Amino acid sequence: MKSSSHLDNIPSTPGKFKLDKPNYNHINRFRWHYSYLAKLTFWSFVFMGLIFIFFFKSPHSSSPTSNPSSDLSRRSLKNRSWGGPDWEKRVKSSSKIRSKSGFSVLVTGAAGFVGTHVSAALKRRGDGVLGLDNFNDYYDPSLKRARQALLERSGIFIVEGDINDAVLLKKLFEVVHFTHVMHLAAQAGVRYAMKNPNSYIHSNIAGFVNLLEVCKNANPQPAIVWASSSSVYGLNTKVPFSEKDRTDQPASLYAATKKAGEEIAHTYNHIYGLSLTGLRFFTVYGPWGRPDMAYFFFTKDILKRKPIPVFESANHGTVARDFTYIDDIVKGCLGALDTAEKSTGSGGKKKGAAQLRVINLGNTSPVPVSDLVSILEKLLKVKAEKRVMKLPRNGDVPFTHANISFAQREFGYKPTTDLQTGLKKFVKWYVSYYGPGNKSSLRIQ
């Protein structure tokens, strides 16, 4: 700044002048020089005052020696929309354990599709549940707000905030000693990465690291279960996909960030003794789902008599997905929480080996997307206008198929909902939620 450079050029003490005999020219020069110094001194104090006000009184300020991360923390602390006695009371009430063997769980992404269902299930069985969500606009935020209202009626408080906000996370762990973290917050979607790649780095990598940093320093450290993805199997051709298979060929940036998360989890487990379980979800669907998923926007467009894209792989090959109903995913999430061992660190220092797992949660029954459309046509009683297209090179893979033997051994995981049954429940919810404009009078058979 120009003002600071002026300040640097001013001597700390005024110069000394020796007057051996009266010399009026010299005296006049001295008076002019003294007047000039006095003015400079006066304006220097003015500039110093302005600098003090700007840097130390502004809510967006930082000290000259601060680093960017501490500056962001200060901004978050001063501009926060959370905090205070009433807020802390709600946090504690929502997190209160109501069963003898219950957990106190922080659920990130609680207003998301899986987060809402998991939070509700935990609350029903007596666990203390606190949600965290930033309500971003990747898809219609009003759907997230509706899920929030649903959870609030069950006594679950969702804190509005971001997993990258270290100050907020630290505060939550100060107010509540969480035994577990169910980390479901993430930037989802394979295709969106081509439009906004930075959002995936921000949420899936930086946000995950920020959460792990706070968890490693918590005392006691919580056990962490987090959402990875079946996308990490990428271009693998061996089926069904097993946790032992290679995962170094991601086909999308989304998959790459989820794979990076698994490696980061390994690091924090190894160095800090955090207990970490990664869950590889396989195409989750059901009521309150994500509008960017094929089954969801197929339903919307079929009802509106709009054409839908049905992709095929190379040489007219079938595109298939291991569709997994939300209730089965919830059972897997709770099973992972129940079998998660305690973290072994304390105050950021590892005391012993800690549990580290990666587990598939799928349905084990891949279904061609064309069959998905046929089921929806029957449920909606509307013939779909299909446009068969080649699978674009945007990160989508031709098929997914889960090997769930490890989940079966770990906690008895066994999916029970087939696609026909699951879609019937979804369509019933969809028609009820979106109302008359989408044929709410339709009778689902």
N, C-alpha and C positions, 0 to 999 in steps of 0.2 A: 504493500500500500504506500502511496505517496506520503501520507501523513507519518507513517512509521519511519520512512527514510529521512524525513526532515528531523525527526526526533533523534535519530542516530547521529546526525551531523552536529548537534549542539553540544559544546563542551560541558562537562559536569560542573565546572566552576568558572566564573568570569575571569578574563585575563587580567594581569597586574600591570600597572603603568607607573614608571618612576619619573617624577617631575622635579628635575634639579633646579630649574628656574622658570619663572613665568614665561610661557611661550603660548601666546593667544591662539596662534594657528594650531598648535598641538592641542591646546585645551578645547578648541572648537571641534577638532577632529575627534577628541576623546568624548565630548558631549554627543556628537553625532553617532559615534560607535556605541556609546552607552545606551542612547535612545533606541538604536537599531537592535541591540541585544535585549533591551527591555521588551520591545515589541515581539521579538522572536520568542522570548520566554513566555510572554502572555499568551501568544497564539499556540505555543507548545502545550501549555496547560489546557487550553481549550481542546486541542486535538486529542490530548491524553484523556480528557474527560469523555469525549465522544467515543473514543476507542473502548474505554472502560464500559460505557453504557451499552455499546453494540455487542461486545464480546461476553460480558458478564451478566447483563440483564436480559438479553434477547433469549427467547425460548429455543431458538435454533442455533445457539452459539456453541463454541467449543474452545478450550484453551489452546494456545499455540503449540503445546507439546502433546496434545491428545492425538490418538490414532482414530481412523475412520470408524472402527467397530465400537469404540467407547463413545464416540460422538453419536452414533446411531442409538446406542443404549440410552444415552442421556435424553435424546429427542423423544424416544419412546416413553421414557419415564415421565417427562414433563408434559407431553401431549396426550397421554393415555386417556382412554375412555373407560378405564377400569380402576378398581381400587376403592378404598374406603370401608368403613365398618359394615355398611349394609351389603356391599359386594362380597366381603369376606364371609359374612354370615350365610349368604346364598351358596357360596363355594363349599363351605363346611357342611351345610345341610344336605346338599346334593351328594357329597362324597361320603356321607355317614353310612357305615356298614350296618345292615339291619338283620344279619344272620350270624350265627356263631362262627361259622367257617368262611365267612364272606371276605371278599377283597375290596380294596379301595382302588378304583381304576380310573386313570385319565385316558379318555378316548379322544384322540385327535381326528379331525375330519368327521366329527359326530353328526353333522347335518348332511353328510353324504349318504349315498345309498346303503352301503354296507355298514357304515358307522351308525346310522339310525337304528337299524335292525339289531346290531350287536349291543348298542347301549340299552335298548328296551329290554332285551333278553337278560342282560346282566342285572338290571334293576328289578325285573320280575323275580329273580331268584334270591334277592336280598343283598347284592353287592352295592357298595357305594360307587356312584358313577358321576364323573364330571366331564362335560364335553368341551371341546375347543374347536373352533372353526372360523375361517376368515370370510366365508360367504362370498367367494369370488364369483365372477360372472362367466366362467367357462361355459356353463349352461344356465338356464333360467333360474336366477336366485330366488324367485318366488316359490319354487318347488322346495328349495332348501329351507326357506322360512316356514313353509307348511310342515315340513318334517320337524323343525325346531318346536313349533307349537304342539305337535303330537307328543314330543318327548317332555315338554314342560308340563303337560297334563299328567305325566307319570312322575313328576317331581325331579326331572333331570334338568339341570342348569347348563346351558352352553355358553361358555365365555367366548365373546367375539374377539378374536385375535389371531396372529400368525405364528406358525412354528418357528419362524426366523427371528421372532422377538424374544431375545434371551432374557431381557428384564422381566417380561411377563411370565415366562416359563419358570424362572427362579422364584418369582413371587408365589406362583401356584404351589411349588414344592415347599415353600416356607409355610404356607397356610395349611397344606395337607401332606401327610407322609404317605404318598401313594405306594401301595405294595406292587402294583402292576401298571404298565402303560400298554394300551392297545393303539398302536400307531397306524392309522388308516388315512391320514391326510397325505395327499399327493396330487400332482398334476397328472390326470388320467388321459387316455385316448392315444391311439397310435398315429392317426392322420394329422391331428392338430399340431404335432411337433414340427411339421413342415412349415407351419405359419408362425409359430411362436416358440422356437427352441429354447429360448432363455427361461421360459416359465418352468420347463422341466428341470433345468439345472438348479434354479432357485428353490423349487419345492422338494424335488426328489433326492437331490444331493446336498445342497447347502442347508435346507431345512432339516433333513435327517441328521446331519452332523451336528447342527445346533441343538437338536433335541438330545442326542447322545452325550454331548458335552455337559448339558445340565444334569442328565441322569447319572453320569459317572461321578459327578461331584455331590450328588444327593447322599444324605446319610439318614436312613439306609438307602442303598441303591435299589430301584425297582427292577423287577423282571420285565422284559420288553418282548411283546409279540407285535410283529409289523407286517404290512402287506407288501410282498414282492409280487411277482406276476408270472403266469405261464409264458408270457412273451419272451422270457429269458432263453427259452429253448430255441428261439430264432429259426434258423434254417435247417435244424435237425430233421433227418428223414426217418430215423429209427423210432418206432412207436410200439407201445405207449411210452410217453415221456417219463423217465425216472429221474429222481433226484441225483442219481449217480452219473447221469449223462452229461456230456460237455455242454457248456453254456457260454461259449466264447465266440458265437456267431450271431449276434443280435441283428435283426432285420429292420429295426427302427430305433430312433433316438430314445423313445420311451423305454423300450426293452433295455437299451444300453444303460440308462440311468437306474433301472431296477437292478440290473446286474452289478452296477457300481455300488448300489446300496448293500448288496450281499457281501461284497468284498470289504466295504467299510464296516459292516457289522462284525465280520471276522476280526478286523483290526481292533475294534473297541472291546471285543470279547477277550482277545489275546492280551492286550495291554492293561485293561482296566477291570477285568473280571465281570463285565456285564453279561447277564443271562439274556440271550437273544434267540428268538424263533422267527424265521421268515416264512410266510405263507404264500405259496404260489397259487393264486386264484385262477380258475379256468372259466372264463365267460359267464359271469354271474348275471342272473336275470330275476325278475319278479316285481311285485308291487312296490311302488315308490322308487322305481329304477331310474337309470340315467337316460335322458332323452337322446344322447348321442349314440346309443347302442342300437344295432340293427333291428332287433325285435320291437323296440320302442317306436322308432320312426317308421318302420314298416306298418305298424298298427295305425299310426296317425295318418299316413299317406293312403293306406288302403281305404280307410273310412272316408277320406276326402276325395277318393277316386283319382288319386295321383299315381303316376307310374313309379315303380320302385326298382332300384338296381339289384339284379341278382348276379353275383360274380361267379365266374368259372376260372379255374386255373389253366395252365398250359395244356394244349391239346384237348380242350373241352373237358378238362378234369373237374372233379367234384370239389367244392369248397365246403368243409365240414368243421363244426365246432363242438367241443365237449361242454355243452350248455349245463350249468350247475345252478339249481334253484337256490334262492337266497336263504331259505330255512336250513338247507344242508350246509351252506357256507357258515352260517351262524353257529351250528353245532360244532363245526371244525374249529372256529375261532375260540369258542368256550372250552373245547377240549384242549386246545393248545395252551390257553391260559391256566387251566387246571393242572396241567402236567409240566408247566414251566417251573424250573428249579430256581431257587433264590440266587441273586447275584452275589458274588463273593468279594467284591471290592468295598472299600469304605473311604469316603472323602477323596475319591480319585485314585486310590492305591489298591492294586490287586492283592488279595490275600490267598487266592488259590484258583484252581481251574474252575471254569464256569461253563454252563450248558450252552451249546451252539447248535441250532438245528435249522434245516430248510425242509419244508413239507408241502407236498402237492395237495390241493383241495379241489377235486374235480368230481365229475359224475361217472366217468369211465365209459360213457356211451356217446361217442361222437355222432352228430346228426347233420346230414347235408342241409345247407341253407335253403335249398329248394323244398325240403320237407318242412322246415320251419314256416315257410310261406304257406304251404298247403294247410298246415294246422291252423294258422291265423285266418285263412280264408273260410274254413269251416266254422270257427268260433265267431267270426264277425259276420258271416253270411254275405260276404261280398267277394266277388271275383277280383283278384289282384291283376293290375296291368303290369306285367313283368318286362323288364328290359335286361336281357342277358348281356353282360359285359365282361371283358377280360379283367382279371384281377390286376389293379394298378400297382405300380412299383412305389407304394407309399408306406411300406412297412408291414402291411397285412401279410399273413402267412396262409398257405392253403388249408391247413388242418391243425387241430390240437387234440390231444388224447392223453388223459392223465393215468399214470400208474399210482394208485393210492394205497399200496400195500404198507408203506411206512406209516402213514396216518392211521391205518387200521391197527398196526402193532402198538403205536404210541398211545392212542386214546380211543380205540374202538370206532374210528370214523367209518360211517356207512351211509352214503346218500340214499334217499328213499323216494325222491320225487322225479318222475319221468317228465319229458318235455311237454307232452300233452296236458298233464295235470297242472304243471307249473304255469304254462301259458294261459290256461283257463282262469287261474287265479289272477294272473296279471291283467288279462283283458277285462275281467270283472272290476278290478280296481280302476283301470284306466277309464272305462266308461263312467264309473261312479265319480271319479275325481274331475274329469274334464267336462262333464255335464251335457246338456241338451245339444250344444253345438257339435258334439261328436256322437250323436245317437245314444243318449243316455237311456232311452227307452228300450234299447236293444236287449233282448233276452238271451243271456249267455247259456248255451246248452252244454 
